[in-house]
Amino acid sequence: MSQVLGETLPQAPAAVLSGPSFAAEIAIDRPTGVTLACADPALGAQLAQEIGAPRFRVYLSDDVVGAQVGGVMKNVLAIACGIVTGKGLGNSMRAMLVARGLAETVDLGLALGARLETFLGLSGIGDIDLSCNSPQSRNMSLGIALGEGRRLAEVLGSRITVQEGVHSASAVAALARRHCVEMPIVAMVDRILNHGTAPDGEIDGLLQLPFGVEQAVVPWLRRGAAPSVD
């Protein structure tokens, strides 16, 4: 969205607030911390002072792209985690999806110009952890319903809230194709939501992918450089 804002209102600075923050919990003053990403350090610091509070901690970043990618991806991943939860496939598989989903998030973010360390913070793994581990998440609860056999139209028709991941999955999948980034979890969610494929077959297909090599993120940080996405 910062790109859209830059094209339509180039004089308007962009700031992105993202992180683990269920609105219902914030409304009753339960504590959390979020990322405020702004390319203008002075504006970011001013906004942090205005909206921050002892129980609403604001951490500054200048990685506007990374904060946005994390905020979008956690919704898509929450649907995937909800589906396997609804299928009764266990916490171990859900944890696998969180870890591999973070890897997909990093790969896409780096391709778009984000920084790796952003995804290790509140707007990355912090937000993913919250959304993918709690049925209170609108997106995870939708995935649970799909895993239990309900149809997408039926679930959406019974709700007044917005499940952002439903609308984001196809856009993220298109970005992945455009930038030649392999994102099998995102592709699975997109096919289930937008192409009518059955969750059972999609999960089986995901589990039958060839074994790969897991790359550690810590060496990338130590070198101060991100891996190539080519």
LUMLODO-861099 format. One record per atom (N, C-alpha, C): residue in three letters; x, y, z. Coordinates in pm, whole numbers, padded with zeros to 5 digits, always signed. Example, Ala and Ser with C-alpha at 12.3 -4.5 7.8 and 13.67 -1.06 7.14 Angstrom:
ALA+01319-00569+00780ALA+01230-00450+00780ALA+01320-00330+00780SER+01285-00225+00708SER+01367-00106+00714SER+01290+00003+00787
//
This chain:
MET+00082-00121+00000MET+00000+00000+00000MET+00086+00126+00000SER+00207+00118+00054SER+00294+00235+00051SER+00330+00273-00092GLN+00339+00175-00182GLN+00363+00205-00323GLN+00244+00279-00384VAL+00124+00233-00352VAL+00004+00301-00401VAL-00002+00443-00348LEU+00028+00457-00219LEU+00027+00590-00159LEU+00131+00680-00225GLY+00250+00625-00251GLY+00355+00704-00315GLY+00317+00749-00455GLU+00240+00666-00526GLU+00199+00701-00662GLU+00086+00804-00663THR-00004+00795-00567THR-00122+00882-00567THR-00105+01008-00484LEU-00031+00996-00374LEU-00007+01112-00286LEU+00142+01116-00252PRO+00225+01150-00349PRO+00370+01143-00327PRO+00420+01235-00216GLN+00343+01337-00182GLN+00386+01428-00077GLN+00353+01376+00062ALA+00277+01268+00071ALA+00233+01216+00201ALA+00329+01107+00249PRO+00394+01125+00364PRO+00482+01020+00417PRO+00400+00901+00466ALA+00456+00783+00452ALA+00387+00661+00492ALA+00444+00608+00623ALA+00356+00565+00710ALA+00396+00497+00833ALA+00306+00376+00849VAL+00364+00264+00890VAL+00290+00138+00899VAL+00298+00086+01042LEU+00183+00057+01099LEU+00175+00000+01234LEU+00136-00146+01222SER+00218-00235+01273SER+00192-00378+01256SER+00254-00454+01372GLY+00188-00561+01413GLY+00241-00642+01521GLY+00132-00721+01589PRO+00167-00800+01691PRO+00069-00887+01758PRO-00027-00805+01843SER-00146-00784+01794SER-00238-00691+01862SER-00383-00721+01828PHE-00443-00816+01898PHE-00586-00838+01883PHE-00660-00715+01934ALA-00750-00661+01853ALA-00819-00538+01890ALA-00897-00552+02020ALA-00959-00667+02040ALA-01039-00686+02162ALA-00952-00680+02287GLU-00827-00726+02276GLU-00736-00721+02391GLU-00685-00580+02414ILE-00652-00510+02306ILE-00604-00372+02319ILE-00713-00285+02380ALA-00837-00311+02344ALA-00949-00229+02392ALA-00967-00239+02544ILE-00924-00350+02603ILE-00937-00364+02749ILE-00800-00350+02817ASP-00708-00287+02746ASP-00578-00247+02802ASP-00489-00364+02839ARG-00496-00473+02763ARG-00399-00579+02782ARG-00271-00542+02706PRO-00154-00574+02761PRO-00029-00521+02705PRO+00017-00592+02579THR+00085-00519+02494THR+00150-00576+02377THR+00256-00478+02327GLY+00327-00519+02224GLY+00423-00433+02157GLY+00406-00446+02007VAL+00424-00335+01935VAL+00404-00335+01790VAL+00520-00263+01723THR+00531-00282+01593THR+00630-00212+01512THR+00565-00094+01444LEU+00631+00020+01449LEU+00590+00137+01372LEU+00701+00163+01270ALA+00673+00138+01144ALA+00773+00153+01038ALA+00749+00284+00963CYS+00852+00365+00955CYS+00842+00493+00887CYS+00979+00529+00834ALA+00984+00572+00707ALA+01112+00609+00647ALA+01166+00740+00703ASP+01080+00820+00763ASP+01119+00948+00822ASP+01140+00928+00973PRO+01264+00924+01021PRO+01288+00895+01163PRO+01220+00994+01257ALA+01220+01121+01223ALA+01159+01222+01310ALA+01009+01202+01319LEU+00945+01177+01206LEU+00801+01152+01207LEU+00770+01024+01283GLY+00849+00920+01261GLY+00828+00795+01332GLY+00836+00812+01482ALA+00936+00886+01528ALA+00952+00910+01672ALA+00835+00991+01727GLN+00787+01089+01650GLN+00673+01168+01694GLN+00547+01083+01707LEU+00522+01000+01606LEU+00404+00913+01610LEU+00413+00814+01726ALA+00532+00761+01749ALA+00549+00664+01858ALA+00515+00728+01993GLN+00556+00852+02012GLN+00525+00921+02137GLN+00375+00948+02151GLU+00310+00973+02038GLU+00168+01008+02043GLU+00078+00886+02066ILE+00115+00773+02010ILE+00027+00656+02022ILE+00075+00553+02123GLY+00202+00564+02165GLY+00256+00466+02258GLY+00205+00487+02400ALA+00211+00380+02478ALA+00169+00384+02618ALA+00242+00271+02689PRO+00246+00274+02824PRO+00316+00168+02895PRO+00270+00027+02858ARG+00142+00012+02825ARG+00090-00120+02791ARG+00066-00135+02640PHE+00112-00035+02564PHE+00108-00042+02418PHE+00244+00009+02369ARG+00341-00081+02370ARG+00479-00043+02342ARG+00502-00035+02191VAL+00567+00072+02150VAL+00589+00097+02008VAL+00740+00093+01980TYR+00781+00007+01888TYR+00921-00006+01849TYR+00938+00044+01707LEU+01036+00132+01686LEU+01053+00199+01558LEU+01135+00115+01459SER+01100+00130+01332SER+01173+00068+01222SER+01161+00160+01101ASP+01258+00151+01010ASP+01244+00225+00884ASP+01213+00130+00768ASP+01187+00003+00800ASP+01157-00097+00695ASP+01006-00101+00669VAL+00959-00006+00592VAL+00816+00005+00564VAL+00767-00116+00484VAL+00846-00160+00387VAL+00807-00275+00306VAL+00797-00401+00392GLY+00896-00425+00476GLY+00895-00545+00559GLY+00777-00551+00653ALA+00742-00438+00714ALA+00627-00436+00805ALA+00499-00469+00731GLN+00487-00423+00608GLN+00367-00452+00530GLN+00360-00598+00488VAL+00474-00653+00445VAL+00477-00793+00404VAL+00441-00884+00521GLY+00497-00857+00638GLY+00464-00937+00755GLY+00317-00929+00790GLY+00260-00809+00781GLY+00120-00791+00815GLY+00026-00864+00720VAL+00065-00874+00595VAL-00017-00946+00497VAL+00001-01097+00512MET+00125-01140+00523MET+00153-01283+00525MET+00093-01354+00645LYS+00091-01289+00760LYS+00040-01359+00880LYS-00106-01398+00862ASN-00182-01324+00783ASN-00323-01358+00761ASN-00337-01482+00674VAL-00255-01489+00569VAL-00260-01606+00481VAL-00213-01730+00556LEU-00106-01716+00633LEU-00054-01830+00709LEU-00152-01874+00817ALA-00224-01779+00876ALA-00322-01815+00979ALA-00434-01901+00920ILE-00473-01873+00796ILE-00574-01957+00732ILE-00520-02098+00712ALA-00395-02108+00667ALA-00334-02241+00649ALA-00329-02317+00781CYS-00289-02249+00888CYS-00282-02315+01019CYS-00420-02354+01069GLY-00518-02272+01039GLY-00655-02305+01077GLY-00706-02428+01005ILE-00672-02439+00877ILE-00718-02555+00799ILE-00663-02685+00859VAL-00532-02689+00890VAL-00477-02813+00944VAL-00528-02838+01085THR-00560-02732+01158THR-00620-02750+01290THR-00759-02807+01278GLY-00838-02753+01184GLY-00973-02805+01162GLY-00973-02949+01115LYS-00866-02988+01046LYS-00852-03126+01000LYS-00802-03219+01110GLY-00766-03163+01224GLY-00716-03246+01334GLY-00579-03303+01310LEU-00494-03231+01237LEU-00363-03283+01201LEU-00256-03254+01306GLY-00292-03185+01412GLY-00202-03173+01526GLY-00121-03044+01530ASN-00068-03019+01650ASN+00011-02899+01673ASN+00146-02903+01603SER+00198-03021+01581SER+00329-03031+01517SER+00324-02979+01374MET+00219-03016+01301MET+00210-02967+01164MET+00184-02817+01162ARG+00103-02770+01256ARG+00079-02626+01261ARG+00209-02551+01286ALA+00293-02603+01376ALA+00422-02540+01402ALA+00511-02544+01279MET+00504-02654+01204MET+00581-02662+01080MET+00538-02553+00983LEU+00407-02531+00971LEU+00357-02428+00881LEU+00402-02289+00925VAL+00407-02266+01056VAL+00454-02138+01106VAL+00599-02116+01064ALA+00683-02217+01086ALA+00826-02203+01055ALA+00849-02190+00905ARG+00786-02278+00827ARG+00805-02270+00682ARG+00735-02147+00624GLY+00626-02107+00687GLY+00559-01984+00644GLY+00644-01861+00669LEU+00718-01862+00780LEU+00812-01752+00805LEU+00919-01749+00697ALA+00967-01867+00656ALA+01067-01873+00549ALA+01012-01815+00419GLU+00887-01846+00388GLU+00824-01790+00268GLU+00811-01638+00280THR+00776-01592+00400THR+00763-01449+00424THR+00896-01379+00401VAL+01003-01436+00454VAL+01137-01379+00437VAL+01174-01374+00290ASP+01152-01484+00218ASP+01189-01489+00077ASP+01117-01381-00004LEU+00988-01366+00019LEU+00913-01264-00054LEU+00958-01125-00012GLY+00974-01104+00118GLY+01015-00973+00166GLY+01149-00929+00109LEU+01247-01020+00107LEU+01378-00987+00051LEU+01367-00953-00097ALA+01282-01025-00169ALA+01263-00998-00311ALA+01203-00860-00335LEU+01128-00811-00237LEU+01062-00680-00250LEU+01144-00567-00189GLY+01261-00600-00132GLY+01348-00498-00078GLY+01343-00481+00072ALA+01274-00570+00143ALA+01269-00563+00289ALA+01397-00618+00350ARG+01411-00602+00481ARG+01528-00652+00552ARG+01491-00774+00637LEU+01584-00868+00644LEU+01560-00993+00714LEU+01521-00972+00859GLU+01591-00883+00930GLU+01568-00868+01073GLU+01426-00822+01105THR+01359-00758+01011THR+01221-00715+01034THR+01131-00835+01061PHE+01157-00945+00993PHE+01071-01062+01006PHE+01101-01144+01130LEU+01209-01108+01200LEU+01240-01172+01327LEU+01185-01091+01444GLY+01112-00984+01414GLY+01059-00896+01516GLY+00908-00903+01529LEU+00852-00797+01586LEU+00710-00795+01619LEU+00619-00802+01496SER+00656-00731+01389SER+00571-00732+01270SER+00595-00855+01183GLY+00688-00942+01224GLY+00712-01066+01153GLY+00666-01184+01235ILE+00762-01250+01302ILE+00727-01371+01377ILE+00632-01341+01493GLY+00640-01219+01551GLY+00547-01185+01659GLY+00403-01190+01614ASP+00374-01128+01501ASP+00237-01125+01449ASP+00196-01262+01395ILE+00289-01332+01331ILE+00259-01466+01279ILE+00225-01560+01394ASP+00303-01555+01501ASP+00279-01643+01615ASP+00140-01621+01673LEU+00101-01497+01690LEU-00032-01468+01747LEU-00143-01519+01655SER-00135-01483+01528SER-00245-01514+01436SER-00256-01663+01406CYS-00145-01736+01412CYS-00145-01877+01373CYS-00165-01970+01491ASN-00179-01917+01611ASN-00190-02002+01729ASN-00315-01977+01811SER-00403-01892+01765SER-00522-01860+01844SER-00646-01860+01757PRO-00746-01942+01792PRO-00873-01939+01719PRO-00942-01803+01729GLN-00896-01716+01819GLN-00949-01580+01825GLN-00917-01502+01699SER-00811-01542+01630SER-00775-01482+01502SER-00887-01508+01401ARG-00934-01402+01338ARG-01043-01418+01240ARG-00999-01510+01126ASN-00874-01496+01082ASN-00826-01576+00971ASN-00806-01721+01011MET-00752-01745+01130MET-00735-01883+01174MET-00870-01950+01193SER-00965-01879+01251SER-01097-01940+01274SER-01165-01972+01142LEU-01142-01889+01039LEU-01197-01921+00907LEU-01133-02048+00854GLY-01000-02060+00868GLY-00933-02181+00824GLY-00983-02304+00897ILE-01008-02291+01028ILE-01062-02405+01105ILE-01195-02450+01046ALA-01281-02353+01014ALA-01411-02386+00956ALA-01395-02458+00823LEU-01302-02412+00740LEU-01278-02479+00612LEU-01225-02620+00634GLY-01134-02636+00731GLY-01081-02768+00761GLY-01186-02864+00812GLU-01287-02809+00878GLU-01396-02892+00930GLU-01499-02926+00823GLY-01480-02871+00702GLY-01567-02910+00592GLY-01667-02806+00547ARG-01669-02688+00608ARG-01763-02584+00566ARG-01713-02517+00440ARG-01804-02463+00363ARG-01770-02395+00238ARG-01735-02250+00267LEU-01644-02194+00186LEU-01598-02058+00208LEU-01714-01958+00205ALA-01801-01969+00106ALA-01912-01873+00096ALA-02002-01880+00219GLU-02022-01999+00270GLU-02105-02016+00389GLU-02041-01948+00510VAL-01909-01967+00526VAL-01840-01908+00640VAL-01842-01756+00631LEU-01809-01702+00515LEU-01805-01557+00498LEU-01944-01496+00514GLY-02045-01568+00467GLY-02181-01516+00477GLY-02235-01510+00618SER-02175-01586+00708SER-02222-01589+00846SER-02148-01491+00936ARG-02055-01413+00878ARG-01972-01324+00959ARG-01989-01178+00916ILE-01967-01090+01013ILE-01968-00947+00982ILE-01826-00890+00986THR-01729-00971+01030THR-01591-00926+01035THR-01521-00957+00902VAL-01404-00897+00884VAL-01327-00914+00761VAL-01213-01013+00785GLN-01204-01113+00699GLN-01093-01208+00702GLN-00995-01167+00592GLU-00895-01086+00627GLU-00810-01024+00528GLU-00737-01124+00439GLY-00704-01240+00497GLY-00629-01338+00422GLY-00701-01391+00299VAL-00834-01389+00302VAL-00912-01434+00186VAL-00881-01347+00066HIS-00869-01217+00089HIS-00844-01124-00020HIS-00696-01113-00054SER-00611-01146+00042SER-00467-01129+00022SER-00400-01247-00047ALA-00458-01366-00032ALA-00390-01487-00079ALA-00358-01481-00229SER-00455-01438-00309SER-00432-01434-00454SER-00329-01328-00490ALA-00331-01214-00419ALA-00235-01107-00448ALA-00093-01150-00411VAL-00078-01217-00297VAL+00054-01264-00256VAL+00104-01371-00353ALA+00015-01461-00393ALA+00055-01565-00489ALA+00100-01503-00621ALA+00032-01397-00665ALA+00071-01329-00788ALA+00206-01260-00772LEU+00230-01198-00658LEU+00361-01136-00631LEU+00471-01240-00634ALA+00443-01356-00575ALA+00543-01462-00573ALA+00580-01506-00714ARG+00480-01523-00798ARG+00507-01562-00937ARG+00586-01453-01009ARG+00550-01328-00986ARG+00616-01216-01054ARG+00763-01209-01017HIS+00795-01239-00892HIS+00932-01227-00845HIS+01004-01362-00837CYS+00941-01467-00893CYS+01001-01600-00898CYS+01040-01652-00760VAL+00950-01633-00664VAL+00970-01680-00527VAL+00879-01801-00505GLU+00936-01912-00461GLU+00856-02031-00434GLU+00787-02017-00298MET+00654-02023-00299MET+00575-02008-00176MET+00465-02113-00176PRO+00500-02240-00150PRO+00401-02348-00161PRO+00285-02335-00063ILE+00307-02281+00057ILE+00196-02267+00153ILE+00099-02163+00103VAL+00150-02050+00057VAL+00063-01946+00001VAL-00013-01999-00119ALA+00056-02071-00207ALA-00010-02127-00325ALA-00121-02223-00286MET-00098-02303-00182MET-00201-02395-00134MET-00325-02319-00087VAL-00305-02217-00006VAL-00418-02139+00045VAL-00492-02071-00069ASP-00419-02017-00165ASP-00482-01951-00280ASP-00568-02048-00359ARG-00517-02168-00381ARG-00595-02265-00458ARG-00721-02307-00383ILE-00711-02325-00253ILE-00829-02364-00175ILE-00933-02253-00175LEU-00889-02129-00157LEU-00983-02017-00145LEU-01039-01972-00278ASN-00954-01970-00380ASN-00992-01902-00504ASN-01006-01993-00624HIS-00967-02120-00610HIS-00975-02210-00725HIS-01053-02337-00694GLY-01114-02342-00577GLY-01206-02451-00545GLY-01144-02586-00522THR-01014-02592-00493THR-00953-02723-00467THR-00983-02768-00325ALA-00978-02897-00303ALA-01013-02954-00173ALA-00895-02947-00077PRO-00918-02909+00048PRO-00807-02902+00145PRO-00730-03033+00159ASP-00800-03147+00159ASP-00731-03275+00178ASP-00624-03297+00071GLY-00662-03277-00055GLY-00566-03297-00163GLY-00452-03197-00158GLU-00483-03073-00121GLU-00379-02971-00113GLU-00279-03001-00001ILE-00329-03045+00112ILE-00240-03080+00223ILE-00152-03199+00184ASP-00211-03300+00121ASP-00132-03414+00076ASP-00024-03370-00021GLY-00060-03279-00113GLY+00039-03230-00209GLY+00153-03156-00142LEU+00121-03078-00041LEU+00224-03004+00033LEU+00319-03100+00103LEU+00264-03206+00160LEU+00347-03302+00233LEU+00429-03391+00140GLN+00394-03394+00013GLN+00466-03478-00082GLN+00572-03401-00160LEU+00593-03274-00126LEU+00697-03198-00193LEU+00834-03261-00163PRO+00930-03248-00254PRO+01063-03305-00229PRO+01126-03245-00103PHE+01203-03327-00033PHE+01275-03277+00084PHE+01376-03172+00039GLY+01392-03068+00119GLY+01485-02961+00085GLY+01586-02938+00196VAL+01672-02842+00176VAL+01772-02802+00274VAL+01722-02678+00347GLU+01723-02684+00480GLU+01679-02569+00557GLU+01798-02478+00581GLN+01783-02351+00539GLN+01889-02253+00555GLN+01871-02179+00687ALA+01977-02162+00761ALA+01971-02089+00887ALA+01974-01939+00861VAL+01897-01862+00941VAL+01892-01718+00920VAL+02004-01646+00993VAL+02056-01705+01101VAL+02157-01635+01181VAL+02283-01601+01101PRO+02339-01693+01022PRO+02457-01656+00943PRO+02432-01539+00849TRP+02310-01528+00794TRP+02280-01414+00707TRP+02293-01284+00785LEU+02242-01285+00908LEU+02250-01164+00990LEU+02394-01130+01022ARG+02473-01231+01054ARG+02612-01205+01090ARG+02690-01148+00973ARG+02657-01193+00853ARG+02727-01142+00736ARG+02675-01004+00697GLY+02558-00967+00751GLY+02501-00837+00718GLY+02442-00831+00579ALA+02412-00949+00522ALA+02357-00952+00388ALA+02252-01060+00380ALA+02157-01041+00292ALA+02051-01138+00271ALA+02090-01233+00160PRO+02037-01356+00160PRO+02066-01450+00052PRO+02001-01407-00077SER+02056-01450-00187SER+01997-01419-00316SER+01865-01492-00332VAL+01770-01427-00401VAL+01642-01492-00427VAL+01636-01544-00569ASP+01747-01536-00642ASP+01748-01586-00778ASP+01749-01740-00780
//
